[in-house]
C-alpha cells in the first residue's frame, strides 16, 4: 500500500493536471485506504483542473457519495476524526462485533452441552473459558472505542445490546441505548436547525417539507418550504411563503 501511495504521488508531481490520474488516486484512497477526506480532496483537485465532461460527471457522482457518507458518519458521531483515528475506530468496531458474535455462539454451545443428559464437564469448562475470553475481548475493544469517540451511536447500540442479551444486565444496557437515542435526536435537531438557517440545504431535501409558524401573530403561516413540497402543490416556492 505504501508503495502504491508513493507511486501515485510521484505520478501526480510529474503530471499535476492529469485528471484521470487524480480520479484513480481518489478511488484508491476511498476503496483501499478508507480515507474519505483525502479522496474528496483529490476529487476537488481534479475538478479544479477543468476535466472533460465524462470525467466531470464521475467526479460529481463520487463527491456526492463521499459527502453523503461523511454526513452520515457525523450524524452517528464519527465526524471530525482524523484519518488514522477513523481507521482505528472502524477496526475496533469490527473486532468488537466479531467477538460479540463469537460470544453469542459460545453461549449457545454452552447451554446446548449443559442440556444433555450427561454433560461433559471438561467440555463445559473449556467453553466457559472461551466465553470469558471473548467477553474480555469485547470489553477491551469497547474501551478503545470509547477512548477514540464516546458519541458513536452505532458502537453504543452494539455494546448496549451485548450488555442486555449476553451479560443479562438490562439496566446498564437500556441506559446505553437511551444514550444512543439522545445523541441521535440531538443530531437530528441540529440538522433541522441547520436546514432552517441554510436555505440551500433545506431546498435540496428530497422529502416534501413545509415549515409553518406557531407564533400568535403568524399562526399557520408558511415560513419556509422546500422545492419538493412546492412542486407537489403545483406552485413556485415564492408563491407559498407567507401564505
Secondary structure, 3 states (H helix, E strand, C coil): CHHHHHHHHHHHHHCCCCHHHHHHHHHHHHHCCCCHHHHHHHHHHHHHCCCCHHHHHHHHHHHHHHHHHHHHHHHHCCCCCCHHHHHHHHHHHHHHHHHHHHHHHHHHHHHHHHCCCCCCHHHHHHHHHHHHHHHHHHHHHHHHHHHHCCCCHHHHHHHHHHHHHCCCCHHHHHHHHHHHHHHHHHHHHHHHHHHHHCHHHHHCCCCCCEEECCCCCCCCCEEEECHHHHHHHCCCHHHHCCC
